[in-house]
Amino acid sequence: MLHLYNEKPISIFTTERDVKIRVQFCNVKMKMKTCQFKHFYKYLTNLSKKIDVSTGSVDLLLVRDNLNITISLSHFLQLCSAVQTVMSKKFGLKSIYPN
């Protein structure tokens, strides 16, 4: 098992015999192909643009069985950070910060 990110409550890892990326957070376990993980990153990025001062929680619509979960803003921000860290380490994504 290769841990790509492991900070409570979020774990992102791969296994030696499987190329899928596994994401575990808030009692949710997902297995994604590389392309799906990149789409998940884009989804989280788009959701994060909608956050404002009054946001206390974030609704995530996960594709499998139209699973709709609500997570706290803190956990959402940790998840975004974890996914972005993996994107930069594993796929060479460069962070661009607007002026």
RACORSUL-V11310 format. One record per residue. N is the residue number from 1. RES is the residue in one small letter. PHI is phi in whole degrees, -180 to 180 (999 if undefined). Layout:
N/RES/PHI + N/RES/PHI
This chain:
1/m/999 + 2/l/-111 + 3/h/-78 + 4/l/-91 + 5/y/-159 + 6/n/-147 + 7/e/-129 + 8/k/-56 + 9/p/-97 + 10/i/-117 + 11/s/-135 + 12/i/-128 + 13/f/-154 + 14/t/-127 + 15/t/-113 + 16/e/-64 + 17/r/-95 + 18/d/-133 + 19/v/-86 + 20/k/-75 + 21/i/-95 + 22/r/-106 + 23/v/-122 + 24/q/-128 + 25/f/-158 + 26/c/45 + 27/n/64 + 28/v/-113 + 29/k/-122 + 30/m/-131 + 31/k/-118 + 32/m/-132 + 33/k/-72 + 34/t/-55 + 35/c/-65 + 36/q/-67 + 37/f/-64 + 38/k/-65 + 39/h/-67 + 40/f/-62 + 41/y/-60 + 42/k/-63 + 43/y/-61 + 44/l/-64 + 45/t/-63 + 46/n/-65 + 47/l/-65 + 48/s/-66 + 49/k/-70 + 50/k/-91 + 51/i/-76 + 52/d/-132 + 53/v/-61 + 54/s/-87 + 55/t/-73 + 56/g/-113 + 57/s/-149 + 58/v/-129 + 59/d/-92 + 60/l/-110 + 61/l/-104 + 62/l/-96 + 63/v/-60 + 64/r/-64 + 65/d/55 + 66/n/49 + 67/l/-70 + 68/n/-113 + 69/i/-123 + 70/t/-115 + 71/i/-123 + 72/s/-67 + 73/l/-60 + 74/s/-60 + 75/h/-67 + 76/f/-63 + 77/l/-65 + 78/q/-65 + 79/l/-64 + 80/c/-60 + 81/s/-64 + 82/a/-63 + 83/v/-65 + 84/q/-65 + 85/t/-62 + 86/v/-66 + 87/m/-60 + 88/s/-76 + 89/k/-75 + 90/k/-87 + 91/f/-115 + 92/g/72 + 93/l/-67 + 94/k/-93 + 95/s/-80 + 96/i/-118 + 97/y/-109 + 98/p/-69 + 99/n/-73
